[in-house]
Amino acid sequence: MKTTLSALLFVALATGLALEPPSSLGTMTPAARDPRVQALRAEQEAVKNDPARVKALENRIQEIYLETQPALPQDGGGITFITEPWELPQVGDGPDIVLDTGRILATGADYEMNGSMYVAWSRARDSSVRVAKSTDHGNTWQPLFSFRTAPVSPVRRLHLVVGAGDSAFVYVPVLHPDNNGDVTCARALRNGTGLTAFWVSHDTATINNFTFCRDYLSPYYLYCCAGNEDHGPAMDDYILRSTNFAKNWAQTNRFRFVSDGSYQAGAGQYLYVAGHAGFSPYRGHVNLLVNTLYGAPDSWRETGIMPDTFEVRYPVMAPSFYYPPSGATVWVLYSHNFENSGDWDTRYAYSTDAGLTWSPSYYLAGSVSADEWLGDIKPYADPGNTWMNASYISEETYRTVYRHYCEQSNPSSWSDTLRINTTRSAGTGQEVRPLLVYSPGAPGTGAGCVFVGSGLNGLYWNAPWTGTAVSEELSRRTPVGFDVRPNPLTSRAAFRWNGSAQNLTVLDAAGRVVRKFDSPASGLTWDCRDASGTRVAAGIYFAQLLTDAGAATRLLVVE
């Protein structure tokens, strides 16, 4: 049991000997104080219950930010797309599916609600980045597109984000070697065509790490946090935002001590950033930031956790997709160096008020005989879904990728350990940590993992529904086949699902009940009217379906 020095340190912290945690909140872009921006902020406050108008005003504010900042080069983003065809191995190493062989430098992954999954990875052998797609829950994969930086250089950091709706681009931002480190973003349509690239950052700041995400509204914004993970107290991290699908980026804030972390959107307008200071005497502090308005510079609030002064690394933060988002449960997962002994564990804390206050820190994995670290945590990005999955590597003789899941109503009650990789030992490293990927509609629950092999050789995929992992209760699965058409809608929408339901409730953007249908069959039509028969106003709504197997929610746009 891990006590002694930790217990003594807890007493010291409780009796006032704790270090004052460093503040991450740095400076806002000067444009945030522009009178035009302040007037638009006041207008937003007046219409805060109308999400469509709030976002339209945010678009106008973004234009003012861009006016006051140096324009990024429009030279193709320093990327050259590869036109020669390439193939995937399409073989299995036992049950682990092989996506590539050779040394892998960095990975990224994301998914769509139709079940499609995407993986990007950087190859050492030819300094290329490849992107592949699966439409059958990971059983087979197809090449999508490939590129290199110009000048050619190995890509050591990348991410992958998939958009939605008519602008469902596939984004692969990478760390570019220009200016001692810039961020550029390759963009393609979901079928791998329409290839283009845009700079995200391009200046003299030394950047060696970044994180990237999108929100889940329509139309969506993109967000990036870029900085230097080796920074000292005087170095900043840059918060950037794009409102036009990566074409232009505005810097909204300069923060401190949030590198080596994560950027994740929740339901609605909420955004979450986790990071850490990385220098003495604050190596044990996890910095946590929450934004309630599309990353607006003056809408950040800061919290944090400091279980002790021992070193922490690789914090990852993720909210449940609960609505309204102010009531979401948020988890932060991080690697913890027990008593600075070199024994790494995976710990977590959670918040039940969207990141305002935090629970004590708990062990998700705390073996005394093996390092258990390099975690990932991902929400199921479907409004109303409250499940969460977490993964980590256990460095025993055979490096094993383990996965757990839990639910918002009991955020400290995790499932039994589920082993992901079966025949291939996993590699370790921040840029190649196992990545969770959901595949909605798969014949099983939760998420699978993309992972790199031992020695960073080879890229692999495996998931519980392949039949190689411990079976899970299908009763925990979100109902499959809940569909709404058309969406956006103007006069009526048809809801369809599999099986029977207890009820279907339509909620407005504030979470108020607009219409409720009790004991519907396997489908119904809503005429865009509330319980009194009045036609609802244009805006964002949610359809919440409750069945014996669980709940599912769909976002509706009424025009």
C-alpha positions as a printed NumPy array, in Angstrom:
array([[  0.   ,   0.   ,   0.   ],
       [  1.35 ,   3.425,  -0.947],
       [  1.494,   5.494,   2.259],
       [  4.338,   6.775,   4.509],
       [  5.806,   9.863,   2.878],
       [  2.587,  10.546,   0.944],
       [  0.568,  10.469,   4.153],
       [  3.005,  12.806,   5.906],
       [  2.897,  15.171,   2.951],
       [ -0.899,  15.222,   3.042],
       [ -0.708,  16.362,   6.678],
       [  1.742,  19.093,   5.679],
       [ -0.552,  20.286,   2.905],
       [ -3.564,  20.27 ,   5.208],
       [ -1.756,  22.319,   7.87 ],
       [ -0.861,  25.173,   5.565],
       [  2.602,  24.18 ,   4.37 ],
       [  1.406,  23.646,   0.803],
       [  2.87 ,  25.693,  -1.996],
       [  0.65 ,  28.312,  -3.556],
       [ -0.177,  26.816,  -6.972],
       [  1.026,  28.773,  -9.999],
       [ -1.618,  30.63 , -11.983],
       [ -2.091,  29.549, -15.593],
       [ -4.13 ,  32.607, -16.532],
       [ -1.839,  34.874, -18.509],
       [ -2.905,  37.658, -20.85 ],
       [ -5.835,  38.129, -23.213],
       [ -5.406,  39.297, -26.767],
       [ -5.439,  43.137, -26.721],
       [ -8.394,  43.018, -29.118],
       [-10.523,  41.641, -26.268],
       [-10.572,  45.191, -24.874],
       [-11.589,  46.74 , -28.195],
       [-14.807,  48.769, -27.662],
       [-16.426,  46.896, -30.55 ],
       [-15.719,  43.565, -28.851],
       [-17.032,  44.814, -25.527],
       [-20.243,  45.999, -27.202],
       [-20.705,  42.604, -28.858],
       [-20.072,  40.859, -25.52 ],
       [-22.844,  42.956, -23.964],
       [-25.132,  41.978, -26.834],
       [-24.259,  38.311, -26.268],
       [-25.222,  38.612, -22.621],
       [-28.601,  40.027, -23.636],
       [-29.328,  37.05 , -25.935],
       [-27.507,  34.335, -23.946],
       [-30.493,  31.963, -24.186],
       [-30.331,  32.004, -27.993],
       [-27.294,  29.853, -28.97 ],
       [-27.527,  30.691, -32.671],
       [-27.327,  34.444, -32.044],
       [-24.577,  34.029, -29.457],
       [-22.444,  32.153, -31.975],
       [-23.186,  34.645, -34.765],
       [-21.915,  37.412, -32.494],
       [-18.845,  35.316, -31.647],
       [-18.079,  35.106, -35.38 ],
       [-18.085,  38.907, -35.564],
       [-15.768,  39.093, -32.56 ],
       [-13.373,  36.661, -34.254],
       [-13.193,  38.988, -37.272],
       [-12.04 ,  41.811, -34.993],
       [ -9.37 ,  39.569, -33.459],
       [ -8.07 ,  38.72 , -36.928],
       [ -7.964,  42.409, -37.919],
       [ -5.552,  43.19 , -35.097],
       [ -3.141,  40.256, -35.527],
       [ -0.48 ,  39.531, -38.162],
       [ -1.858,  37.458, -41.018],
       [ -0.525,  33.919, -41.33 ],
       [  1.237,  32.982, -44.597],
       [ -1.079,  31.636, -47.296],
       [  1.507,  29.356, -48.883],
       [  0.005,  25.902, -48.508],
       [  0.885,  25.482, -44.854],
       [  4.34 ,  24.066, -45.476],
       [  2.874,  20.689, -46.492],
       [  3.294,  18.584, -49.641],
       [  0.628,  15.961, -50.305],
       [  1.803,  12.597, -51.635],
       [  0.082,  11.476, -54.827],
       [  1.617,   8.003, -55.103],
       [ -0.794,   5.262, -53.944],
       [  0.055,   3.26 , -50.846],
       [ -1.365,   0.204, -49.155],
       [ -1.982,  -1.032, -45.638],
       [ -0.733,  -4.43 , -44.467],
       [ -4.348,  -5.609, -43.881],
       [ -3.093,  -8.469, -41.748],
       [ -3.436,  -9.427, -38.124],
       [ -0.678, -10.098, -35.634],
       [ -2.919, -12.559, -33.874],
       [ -6.097, -10.63 , -32.997],
       [ -4.219,  -7.277, -33.036],
       [ -4.824,  -5.681, -36.446],
       [ -1.662,  -4.289, -38.077],
       [ -2.009,  -0.813, -39.612],
       [  1.683,  -0.277, -40.387],
       [  5.149,  -1.667, -39.737],
       [  8.414,   0.096, -38.969],
       [  9.135,   2.858, -36.475],
       [  6.173,   5.114, -35.563],
       [  6.854,   8.61 , -34.196],
       [  3.388,  10.007, -33.385],
       [ -0.29 ,   9.048, -33.627],
       [ -3.754,  10.638, -33.668],
       [ -7.29 ,   9.225, -33.851],
       [-10.952,  10.282, -33.973],
       [-14.365,   8.983, -35.047],
       [-17.773,   9.925, -36.448],
       [-21.172,   9.1  , -34.991],
       [-21.898,   6.902, -38.039],
       [-19.25 ,   4.472, -36.76 ],
       [-16.386,   5.517, -39.056],
       [-12.956,   5.714, -37.424],
       [ -9.815,   7.566, -38.526],
       [ -6.161,   7.128, -37.557],
       [ -3.125,   9.275, -38.456],
       [  0.492,   8.36 , -37.814],
       [  4.001,   9.61 , -38.546],
       [  6.534,   7.213, -40.086],
       [ 10.261,   7.416, -39.412],
       [ 11.317,   5.53 , -42.545],
       [ 10.159,   8.157, -45.067],
       [  9.128,  11.119, -42.846],
       [  5.537,  10.85 , -44.102],
       [  2.224,  11.156, -42.285],
       [ -0.445,   8.643, -43.27 ],
       [ -4.186,   8.713, -42.597],
       [ -6.456,   5.654, -42.773],
       [-10.191,   5.107, -42.308],
       [-12.392,   2.199, -41.235],
       [-16.123,   1.982, -41.929],
       [-16.656,  -1.503, -40.453],
       [-15.723,  -0.882, -36.794],
       [-12.022,  -1.514, -37.324],
       [-12.152,  -4.915, -39.008],
       [-10.59 ,  -3.464, -42.176],
       [ -8.872,  -0.145, -42.924],
       [ -8.406,   1.846, -46.135],
       [ -5.734,   4.443, -47.042],
       [ -7.168,   7.972, -47.104],
       [ -4.308,  10.415, -47.798],
       [ -0.652,  11.064, -47.003],
       [  1.701,  14.059, -46.814],
       [  5.104,  15.385, -45.729],
       [  6.267,  18.702, -44.358],
       [  8.224,  21.01 , -46.67 ],
       [ 11.143,  20.939, -46.113],
       [ 10.925,  17.22 , -45.395],
       [ 11.398,  16.477, -41.716],
       [ 10.148,  13.721, -39.371],
       [  6.845,  14.715, -37.728],
       [  7.094,  14.104, -33.991],
       [  3.764,  15.546, -32.831],
       [  0.354,  15.314, -34.491],
       [ -3.361,  15.058, -33.756],
       [ -6.454,  14.076, -35.738],
       [ -9.915,  15.663, -35.533],
       [-12.981,  14.898, -37.677],
       [-15.617,  17.568, -38.259],
       [-19.354,  17.094, -38.739],
       [-22.207,  17.986, -41.079],
       [-21.534,  19.599, -44.45 ],
       [-18.079,  20.627, -43.196],
       [-16.984,  17.202, -41.968],
       [-13.346,  17.653, -42.886],
       [-10.572,  15.446, -41.578],
       [ -7.943,  17.633, -39.882],
       [ -4.388,  16.486, -39.161],
       [ -2.422,  19.261, -37.404],
       [  1.311,  18.588, -37.044],
       [  4.356,  20.189, -35.467],
       [  6.33 ,  21.764, -38.334],
       [ 10.107,  22.383, -38.159],
       [  9.886,  26.031, -39.326],
       [ 11.002,  28.76 , -36.876],
       [ 12.06 ,  26.189, -34.261],
       [  8.542,  24.836, -34.232],
       [  5.26 ,  25.962, -35.803],
       [  1.891,  24.248, -36.129],
       [  0.299,  23.571, -39.5  ],
       [ -2.863,  21.65 , -40.366],
       [ -3.592,  19.331, -43.298],
       [ -7.277,  19.166, -44.237],
       [ -9.227,  16.783, -46.472],
       [-12.766,  15.656, -47.145],
       [-13.834,  12.394, -45.538],
       [-13.144,  10.518, -48.781],
       [ -9.542,  11.777, -48.87 ],
       [-10.046,  14.379, -51.622],
       [-10.022,  18.187, -51.423],
       [ -6.526,  18.26 , -49.935],
       [ -5.279,  21.578, -48.585],
       [ -3.282,  22.915, -45.634],
       [ -3.195,  26.037, -43.458],
       [ -0.806,  27.44 , -40.869],
       [ -2.145,  27.459, -37.31 ],
       [  0.848,  29.309, -35.855],
       [  3.858,  30.759, -37.675],
       [  6.16 ,  33.058, -35.713],
       [  9.4  ,  33.084, -33.744],
       [  8.003,  31.397, -30.625],
       [  9.655,  28.048, -29.91 ],
       [  6.878,  25.435, -29.944],
       [  7.525,  21.762, -29.301],
       [  4.114,  20.568, -28.141],
       [  0.471,  21.318, -28.872],
       [ -3.025,  19.944, -28.476],
       [ -6.041,  20.372, -30.756],
       [ -9.828,  19.849, -30.685],
       [-13.185,  21.019, -32.017],
       [-16.481,  21.763, -30.326],
       [-19.633,  19.767, -31.117],
       [-22.072,  22.448, -32.222],
       [-23.048,  23.375, -35.764],
       [-21.119,  25.019, -37.288],
       [-18.181,  23.97 , -35.142],
       [-15.027,  25.864, -34.143],
       [-11.476,  24.489, -33.954],
       [ -9.125,  25.154, -31.024],
       [ -5.386,  24.764, -30.451],
       [ -3.113,  25.174, -27.43 ],
       [  0.554,  25.403, -28.489],
       [  3.623,  25.923, -26.329],
       [  6.938,  24.625, -25.093],
       [  6.769,  21.709, -22.667],
       [ 10.292,  22.526, -21.453],
       [  9.272,  26.042, -20.482],
       [ 10.225,  27.942, -17.378],
       [  8.136,  30.433, -15.414],
       [  8.422,  33.198, -18.035],
       [  7.299,  31.242, -21.129],
       [  3.777,  31.308, -22.511],
       [  1.442,  28.837, -24.18 ],
       [ -0.755,  30.129, -26.984],
       [ -4.515,  29.591, -27.198],
       [ -5.748,  29.821, -30.798],
       [ -9.16 ,  29.508, -32.421],
       [-10.527,  29.078, -35.944],
       [-14.146,  29.795, -36.831],
       [-13.82 ,  28.947, -40.543],
       [-12.607,  25.339, -40.624],
       [ -8.862,  25.996, -40.146],
       [ -8.472,  28.69 , -42.826],
       [ -7.64 ,  31.463, -40.335],
       [ -6.529,  31.384, -36.709],
       [ -6.768,  34.1  , -34.059],
       [ -4.765,  34.084, -30.853],
       [ -7.203,  34.644, -27.984],
       [ -5.002,  34.139, -24.907],
       [ -1.493,  33.523, -23.667],
       [ -1.469,  31.075, -20.785],
       [  1.259,  29.586, -18.654],
       [  1.851,  26.093, -17.367],
       [ -0.637,  24.227, -19.585],
       [  1.729,  22.412, -21.953],
       [  2.033,  18.634, -22.03 ],
       [ -1.723,  18.385, -21.561],
       [ -5.032,  18.22 , -23.382],
       [ -7.726,  20.408, -24.937],
       [-11.249,  18.941, -25.019],
       [-14.712,  20.313, -25.781],
       [-17.812,  19.246, -23.919],
       [-21.479,  19.678, -24.725],
       [-22.603,  23.149, -25.741],
       [-20.079,  25.991, -25.465],
       [-17.792,  24.468, -22.813],
       [-14.052,  23.853, -23.301],
       [-11.507,  22.256, -20.971],
       [ -7.699,  22.509, -20.822],
       [ -5.396,  20.475, -18.57 ],
       [ -1.654,  20.906, -18.175],
       [  1.093,  21.261, -15.61 ],
       [  3.909,  23.649, -14.76 ],
       [  6.722,  21.156, -15.3  ],
       [  9.322,  22.991, -13.193],
       [ 10.208,  23.153,  -9.509],
       [  8.629,  23.649,  -7.085],
       [  5.331,  22.995,  -8.896],
       [  5.949,  19.612, -10.517],
       [  3.084,  18.101,  -8.528],
       [  0.407,  20.571,  -9.64 ],
       [ -2.154,  19.848, -12.384],
       [ -3.541,  23.076, -13.848],
       [ -7.16 ,  22.915, -15.019],
       [ -8.972,  25.573, -17.053],
       [-12.639,  25.763, -18.043],
       [-14.18 ,  28.078, -20.634],
       [-17.937,  28.596, -20.882],
       [-18.148,  30.553, -24.166],
       [-16.38 ,  29.088, -27.219],
       [-12.936,  29.909, -25.833],
       [-13.717,  33.623, -25.365],
       [-10.653,  35.306, -23.774],
       [-12.497,  36.606, -20.712],
       [-14.541,  33.443, -20.074],
       [-11.807,  31.209, -18.641],
       [-11.817,  30.119, -15.017],
       [ -8.957,  28.351, -13.312],
       [ -8.884,  25.47 , -10.87 ],
       [ -6.358,  22.746, -10.192],
       [ -5.368,  19.771,  -8.103],
       [ -2.158,  19.157,  -6.181],
       [ -2.298,  15.773,  -4.439],
       [  1.31 ,  16.241,  -3.252],
       [  4.552,  17.742,  -4.549],
       [  5.647,  14.623,  -6.435],
       [  6.023,  14.878, -10.189],
       [  2.974,  14.629, -12.458],
       [  2.913,  14.255, -16.24 ],
       [  0.558,  13.81 , -19.18 ],
       [ -2.702,  15.22 , -17.737],
       [ -5.798,  14.519, -19.846],
       [ -9.176,  16.111, -19.1  ],
       [-12.586,  15.017, -20.424],
       [-16.236,  15.912, -19.654],
       [-19.318,  13.759, -19.987],
       [-21.693,  14.997, -22.681],
       [-24.377,  15.821, -20.148],
       [-26.876,  18.567, -20.885],
       [-26.922,  21.298, -19.662],
       [-23.097,  21.317, -19.677],
       [-22.94 ,  23.264, -16.411],
       [-23.947,  20.007, -14.692],
       [-21.457,  17.755, -16.479],
       [-19.054,  15.514, -14.61 ],
       [-15.447,  16.131, -15.661],
       [-12.525,  13.765, -15.087],
       [ -8.802,  14.497, -15.186],
       [ -6.403,  11.573, -15.596],
       [ -2.648,  11.92 , -15.106],
       [  0.585,  10.014, -14.49 ],
       [  2.019,  10.373, -10.971],
       [  5.594,   9.632,  -9.852],
       [  5.026,   7.995,  -6.454],
       [  7.29 ,   9.685,  -3.893],
       [  9.535,  10.641,  -6.85 ],
       [ 10.761,   7.05 ,  -6.774],
       [ 10.36 ,   6.403, -10.499],
       [  7.273,   4.245,  -9.831],
       [  4.629,   5.758, -12.117],
       [  0.913,   5.316, -11.41 ],
       [ -2.29 ,   6.464, -13.094],
       [ -4.443,   8.695, -10.901],
       [ -7.602,  10.704, -11.458],
       [ -9.911,  13.253,  -9.883],
       [-13.392,  14.336, -10.9  ],
       [-15.671,  17.351, -10.718],
       [-19.473,  17.186, -10.61 ],
       [-19.981,  20.885, -11.38 ],
       [-18.232,  21.226, -14.763],
       [-14.794,  21.828, -13.285],
       [-15.483,  24.358, -10.519],
       [-14.523,  22.082,  -7.623],
       [-12.657,  18.78 ,  -7.545],
       [-12.677,  15.529,  -5.619],
       [ -9.571,  14.165,  -3.907],
       [ -7.128,  12.334,  -6.152],
       [ -7.639,   8.563,  -6.51 ],
       [ -5.682,   5.687,  -8.017],
       [ -7.029,   4.166, -11.212],
       [ -3.916,   1.962, -11.371],
       [ -1.273,   1.91 ,  -8.616],
       [  0.792,  -1.25 ,  -8.789],
       [  3.968,  -1.338,  -6.68 ],
       [  5.596,  -3.76 ,  -9.134],
       [  5.021,  -2.026, -12.491],
       [  4.704,   1.448, -13.984],
       [  1.103,   2.188, -14.997],
       [  0.968,   5.449, -16.893],
       [  0.554,   7.275, -20.232],
       [ -3.218,   7.43 , -19.886],
       [ -5.959,   8.587, -22.212],
       [ -9.551,   9.474, -21.313],
       [-12.339,  10.143, -23.808],
       [-16.034,  11.03 , -23.631],
       [-18.603,   9.546, -25.958],
       [-19.261,  12.756, -27.919],
       [-23.013,  12.372, -28.205],
       [-25.131,  14.963, -26.337],
       [-26.779,  13.322, -23.349],
       [-24.335,  10.412, -23.166],
       [-22.698,  10.244, -19.744],
       [-20.223,   7.358, -20.154],
       [-16.451,   7.766, -19.96 ],
       [-13.577,   5.47 , -20.984],
       [ -9.982,   5.598, -19.725],
       [ -6.876,   3.661, -20.772],
       [ -3.235,   3.354, -19.713],
       [ -0.148,   1.175, -20.197],
       [  0.997,  -1.287, -17.543],
       [  4.732,  -1.879, -17.932],
       [  5.077,  -5.44 , -16.81 ],
       [  7.298,  -7.918, -18.679],
       [  4.681,  -7.572, -21.41 ],
       [  3.464,  -3.968, -21.82 ],
       [ -0.313,  -4.203, -21.654],
       [ -2.925,  -1.624, -22.666],
       [ -5.787,  -1.657, -20.163],
       [ -9.164,   0.072, -20.374],
       [-11.891,   0.92 , -17.842],
       [-15.211,   2.734, -18.088],
       [-17.543,   4.524, -15.687],
       [-20.612,   6.757, -15.758],
       [-21.456,  10.271, -14.578],
       [-23.813,   9.2  , -11.788],
       [-20.98 ,   7.271, -10.076],
       [-17.731,   8.872, -11.28 ],
       [-15.403,   6.887,  -9.006],
       [-16.891,   3.461,  -9.789],
       [-14.821,   2.088, -12.669],
       [-15.402,  -1.187, -14.466],
       [-13.115,  -4.167, -14.081],
       [ -9.877,  -4.038, -16.05 ],
       [-10.242,  -4.831, -19.746],
       [ -7.119,  -5.817, -21.669],
       [ -6.883,  -4.435, -25.211],
       [ -3.702,  -5.781, -26.834],
       [ -3.399,  -9.546, -27.003],
       [ -0.258, -10.544, -28.899],
       [  1.829,  -7.391, -29.251],
       [  3.58 ,  -5.588, -26.378],
       [  2.854,  -1.834, -26.467],
       [  5.423,   0.923, -26.859],
       [  5.67 ,   3.901, -24.522],
       [  6.01 ,   7.639, -24.99 ],
       [  3.772,  10.691, -24.748],
       [  3.382,  11.105, -28.5  ],
       [  2.556,   7.406, -29.035],
       [  0.441,   6.651, -25.966],
       [ -2.531,   4.325, -26.663],
       [ -5.455,   6.361, -28.007],
       [ -9.085,   5.518, -27.302],
       [-11.419,   5.48 , -30.316],
       [-15.172,   4.892, -30.222],
       [-17.097,   3.253, -33.056],
       [-20.824,   3.967, -32.56 ],
       [-22.984,   1.031, -33.551],
       [-20.222,  -1.529, -32.981],
       [-21.393,  -4.916, -31.612],
       [-20.141,  -4.193, -28.109],
       [-19.6  ,  -1.369, -25.667],
       [-17.062,   1.342, -25.103],
       [-13.956,   2.084, -27.113],
       [-11.068,   0.331, -28.771],
       [ -7.45 ,   1.509, -28.839],
       [ -4.839,   2.404, -31.417],
       [ -1.397,   1.602, -30.023],
       [  2.222,   1.439, -31.117],
       [  4.246,  -1.729, -30.662],
       [  7.25 ,  -2.312, -28.428],
       [ 10.278,  -0.243, -29.377],
       [  7.849,   2.093, -31.211],
       [  7.721,  -0.418, -34.066],
       [  4.412,  -1.048, -35.809],
       [  0.935,   0.445, -35.418],
       [ -1.962,  -1.717, -34.192],
       [ -5.689,  -1.641, -33.492],
       [ -7.855,  -3.795, -31.234],
       [-11.24 ,  -3.463, -29.516],
       [-13.599,  -5.412, -27.227],
       [-15.982,  -6.224, -30.076],
       [-13.34 ,  -8.219, -31.951],
       [-13.982, -11.052, -29.487],
       [-10.449, -10.933, -28.079],
       [-11.135,  -8.91 , -24.943],
       [-13.194,  -9.602, -21.841],
       [-16.912,  -9.541, -22.658],
       [-19.006,  -6.676, -21.309],
       [-22.695,  -6.293, -20.531],
       [-24.574,  -5.319, -23.655],
       [-27.194,  -3.726, -21.406],
       [-24.732,  -0.866, -20.915],
       [-24.739,  -0.064, -24.602],
       [-26.381,   3.12 , -25.823],
       [-29.412,   2.22 , -27.977],
       [-28.274,   1.636, -31.546],
       [-30.051,   3.177, -34.492],
       [-31.518,   6.345, -32.924],
       [-31.876,   8.483, -36.03 ],
       [-33.424,  11.885, -36.803],
       [-34.262,  13.003, -40.335],
       [-34.121,  15.638, -41.658],
       [-31.729,  17.558, -39.427],
       [-31.639,  20.585, -39.632],
       [-35.442,  20.648, -39.879],
       [-37.98 ,  23.296, -40.814],
       [-41.433,  21.801, -40.137],
       [-41.166,  18.208, -38.903],
       [-38.666,  15.474, -38.065],
       [-38.973,  11.685, -38.093],
       [-37.398,   9.828, -35.141],
       [-36.52 ,   6.146, -35.552],
       [-34.812,   3.642, -33.238],
       [-34.496,  -0.067, -32.562],
       [-36.882,  -1.654, -30.067],
       [-39.379,   0.006, -27.735],
       [-38.869,   3.11 , -25.607],
       [-40.117,   4.419, -22.277],
       [-40.302,   7.999, -23.498],
       [-38.858,  10.561, -25.891],
       [-38.409,  14.137, -24.659],
       [-37.583,  17.249, -26.686],
       [-35.612,  19.844, -24.68 ],
       [-34.689,  23.414, -25.557],
       [-31.159,  24.829, -25.28 ],
       [-31.725,  25.694, -21.607],
       [-32.757,  22.115, -20.765],
       [-36.495,  22.884, -20.439],
       [-39.011,  20.274, -21.602],
       [-40.652,  21.333, -24.866],
       [-42.571,  18.145, -25.683],
       [-42.69 ,  14.666, -24.154],
       [-43.93 ,  11.464, -25.788],
       [-44.625,   8.567, -23.408],
       [-44.264,   4.901, -24.444],
       [-43.677,   5.541, -28.152],
       [-43.226,   2.585, -30.491],
       [-40.133,   2.314, -32.687],
       [-40.612,   5.756, -34.184],
       [-42.644,   8.961, -34.275],
       [-42.833,  12.317, -36.041],
       [-42.428,  15.662, -34.272],
       [-44.128,  18.658, -35.886],
       [-41.852,  21.295, -34.283],
       [-44.569,  22.262, -31.82 ],
       [-44.5  ,  22.369, -28.027],
       [-47.023,  20.772, -25.663],
       [-49.467,  23.672, -26.164],
       [-49.355,  23.341, -29.953],
       [-47.24 ,  26.466, -30.507],
       [-44.552,  26.311, -33.169],
       [-41.129,  26.431, -31.496],
       [-38.599,  29.14 , -32.318],
       [-35.584,  28.46 , -34.499],
       [-32.537,  27.307, -32.567],
       [-30.84 ,  24.349, -30.888],
       [-32.912,  21.549, -29.309],
       [-32.214,  18.057, -27.984],
       [-34.203,  14.841, -28.437],
       [-33.645,  12.509, -25.482],
       [-34.659,   8.858, -25.885],
       [-34.998,   6.575, -22.845],
       [-35.206,   2.794, -23.282],
       [-34.674,  -0.202, -21.027],
       [-31.174,  -0.528, -22.529],
       [-30.164,   3.044, -21.705],
       [-30.481,   6.604, -22.97 ],
       [-29.392,   8.43 , -26.112],
       [-29.631,  12.065, -27.158],
       [-29.563,  13.764, -30.551],
       [-28.94 ,  17.461, -31.188],
       [-31.625,  19.099, -33.363],
       [-31.344,  22.316, -35.353],
       [-34.715,  23.937, -36.054],
       [-34.559,  26.536, -38.832]])
